[in-house]
Amino acid sequence: MSRLRMERRRKVLNFTPVYDQGEDVLLGYLGDLTLRGALMISETPIPADQTLTLGIEFRKSAVKPVKRTVIPARVAWCKHEDHRTYFNTGLEFLELSEKDQKAIASILKKYEFSRKMPEKKAN
């Protein structure tokens, strides 16, 4: 895994479920998202280098209504969170249609929250 990211990851405000589309089983929830991949938070580990067909249920956006978006992805890594019961899993999108790219861009714009800390007032 490269320490340098090509895109800034953006955390998503709402709970966005991620399913194994083939098995129709809930895998976890999105933690952050880019047009190239995502971080998923789950209760069980997923082996690295596994290829999955994800079903992600994005909330309504300007481009797309509530609907499961199907995206093939590769598990880049999976790590246990320190002092917690959850696993963080890095997902690399293998193929993203133009329609899905537009929908994700709209979702990122609408639902992201800033990582910047509020500025302190001068006394």
C-alpha positions as CSV (number, residue, x, y, z in Angstrom):
1,M,0.0,0.0,0.0
2,S,1.4,3.4,-1.0
3,R,1.7,6.0,1.7
4,L,1.0,8.7,-0.9
5,R,-2.6,9.0,-2.0
6,M,-3.6,10.1,-5.4
7,E,-6.8,11.7,-4.1
8,R,-7.8,13.1,-0.8
9,R,-10.1,10.7,0.9
10,R,-13.4,12.2,2.2
11,K,-15.3,10.9,5.2
12,V,-19.0,10.3,4.6
13,L,-21.5,11.7,7.1
14,N,-24.2,9.0,6.9
15,F,-24.2,5.2,7.3
16,T,-23.7,3.8,3.9
17,P,-24.1,0.0,3.8
18,V,-21.7,-2.1,1.7
19,Y,-22.9,-5.6,0.6
20,D,-21.3,-8.6,-1.1
21,Q,-23.5,-8.4,-4.2
22,G,-23.0,-12.0,-5.1
23,E,-24.0,-13.3,-1.6
24,D,-26.3,-10.4,-0.8
25,V,-24.6,-10.2,2.7
26,L,-23.9,-7.0,4.6
27,L,-20.1,-6.6,4.7
28,G,-19.9,-3.3,6.6
29,Y,-20.3,0.5,6.2
30,L,-18.3,3.1,4.3
31,G,-15.9,5.2,6.4
32,D,-14.5,7.3,3.6
33,L,-14.7,7.5,-0.2
34,T,-12.9,8.6,-3.3
35,L,-13.6,8.0,-7.0
36,R,-10.8,5.3,-6.9
37,G,-11.8,3.4,-3.8
38,A,-13.2,3.4,-0.2
39,L,-12.5,2.5,3.4
40,M,-15.0,0.1,4.8
41,I,-15.6,-0.5,8.5
42,S,-16.8,-4.0,9.4
43,E,-17.0,-6.5,12.3
44,T,-15.2,-9.3,10.4
45,P,-11.9,-9.3,8.5
46,I,-11.8,-9.7,4.7
47,P,-8.7,-11.2,3.1
48,A,-6.4,-8.9,1.2
49,D,-6.3,-9.3,-2.6
50,Q,-9.8,-10.8,-2.7
51,T,-12.0,-9.5,-5.5
52,L,-15.6,-8.7,-4.7
53,T,-18.6,-7.3,-6.4
54,L,-19.8,-4.6,-4.0
55,G,-23.3,-3.4,-3.7
56,I,-23.2,0.0,-2.1
57,E,-26.4,1.7,-1.1
58,F,-25.8,5.4,-1.5
59,R,-28.4,7.8,-0.3
60,K,-30.3,9.9,-2.8
61,S,-28.0,12.3,-4.8
62,A,-28.7,14.9,-7.4
63,V,-27.7,12.4,-10.1
64,K,-29.0,9.1,-8.7
65,P,-31.9,8.0,-6.5
66,V,-31.5,5.6,-3.6
67,K,-30.4,2.4,-5.2
68,R,-27.7,-0.2,-4.8
69,T,-24.6,0.7,-7.0
70,V,-22.7,-2.4,-8.1
71,I,-18.9,-1.9,-8.3
72,P,-16.2,-4.5,-8.7
73,A,-13.4,-4.0,-6.2
74,R,-10.2,-5.5,-4.8
75,V,-9.5,-5.7,-1.1
76,A,-6.2,-3.8,-0.9
77,W,-5.7,-4.3,2.9
78,C,-7.5,-5.1,6.1
79,K,-6.5,-4.1,9.6
80,H,-7.9,-4.5,13.0
81,E,-8.6,-1.2,14.8
82,D,-6.6,-0.8,17.9
83,H,-8.6,-1.3,21.1
84,R,-11.8,-1.9,19.1
85,T,-13.7,-4.8,17.7
86,Y,-13.9,-3.4,14.1
87,F,-11.7,-3.9,11.0
88,N,-10.8,-1.2,8.5
89,T,-10.7,-2.5,5.0
90,G,-9.2,-0.6,2.0
91,L,-11.1,-1.2,-1.2
92,E,-9.8,-0.3,-4.7
93,F,-12.5,0.1,-7.3
94,L,-11.6,-2.0,-10.4
95,E,-14.2,-0.5,-12.7
96,L,-16.5,2.5,-12.4
97,S,-19.0,3.5,-15.1
98,E,-19.3,7.2,-16.1
99,K,-22.8,7.3,-14.5
100,D,-21.4,5.9,-11.2
101,Q,-18.5,8.3,-11.3
102,K,-21.0,11.2,-11.6
103,A,-23.1,9.8,-8.8
104,I,-20.1,9.4,-6.4
105,A,-18.8,12.9,-7.2
106,S,-22.3,14.3,-6.3
107,I,-22.4,12.3,-3.1
108,L,-18.9,13.4,-2.1
109,K,-19.9,17.0,-2.7
110,K,-23.2,16.8,-0.8
111,Y,-22.4,14.5,2.1
112,E,-18.8,15.1,3.0
113,F,-17.7,16.9,6.1
114,S,-14.6,18.9,6.5
115,R,-11.6,17.5,8.4
116,K,-10.5,21.0,9.3
117,M,-10.8,21.9,13.0
118,P,-12.8,25.0,13.8
119,E,-10.6,28.1,14.1
120,K,-10.0,29.4,17.6
121,K,-11.2,32.9,18.3
122,A,-8.5,35.5,19.1
123,N,-8.7,36.9,22.6
